[in-house]
């Protein structure tokens, strides 16, 4: 995957923290295995997925906690272009079942 190697040398890695979403809100069971935190690099308005995030929901929230962008990451996605109209600092969330990985990016 040449794109990933280039992205690692060009972009900035997003540091994710993890939180459990209220399990009563979904019907998915909580897994018992180790949690694999996604590795995502961003450069300007492009996200590069070093680890697969197939089928996860990606959301960007503004400083008021309002979701300004949301999409489901398609299977096999290695990069995703965010809307150029988004400028400033955002909380980025990758939601996988009952688990929310969150960090911060500046676009």
C-alpha positions, -999 to +999 in steps of 0.1 A: +000+000+000+021+028-013-005+055-003-003+045+033+036+047+033+035+081+017+008+093+041+029+082+071+057+105+060+035+134+050+006+137+073-001+139+110-014+109+130-046+114+149-043+103+186-076+086+195-091+080+229-118+054+235-152+055+251-180+030+254-213+042+240-243+034+261-249-003+253-286+002+259-288+024+227-277-004+203-284-041+199-248-050+193-230-070+221-199-056+237-169-076+226-146-093+250-114-091+230-088-064+229-098-031+213-077-022+182-075+016+181-076+028+145-045+044+130-055+074+109-033+101+094-046+134+080-031+159+056-052+190+049-087+176+041-077+140+034-078+111+059-056+081+053-066+048+070-035+029+080-058+003+097-091-007+081-122+011+094-146-007+070-183+000+079-175+023+108-193+057+111-170+087+108-183+120+123-169+154+128-183+176+156-178+214+159-168+232+192-205+230+203-207+193+199-229+195+168-223+169+141-213+188+109-202+158+089-211+121+090-205+092+067-201+054+068-166+044+057-170+021+027-152-013+026-117-011+013-113+026+019-077+037+023-083+075+020-113+098+024-116+134+013-134+157+038-155+186+025-133+217+018-159+239+034-149+226+069-123+248+084-112+250+121-108+225+149-131+195+151-136+164+172-133+134+150-152+102+159-149+067+145-178+046+158-176+008+156-206-008+173-206+003+209-172+018+208-163+054+199-127+064+191-123+101+193-096+127+187-091+162+174-081+176+140-076+210+126-087+215+090 
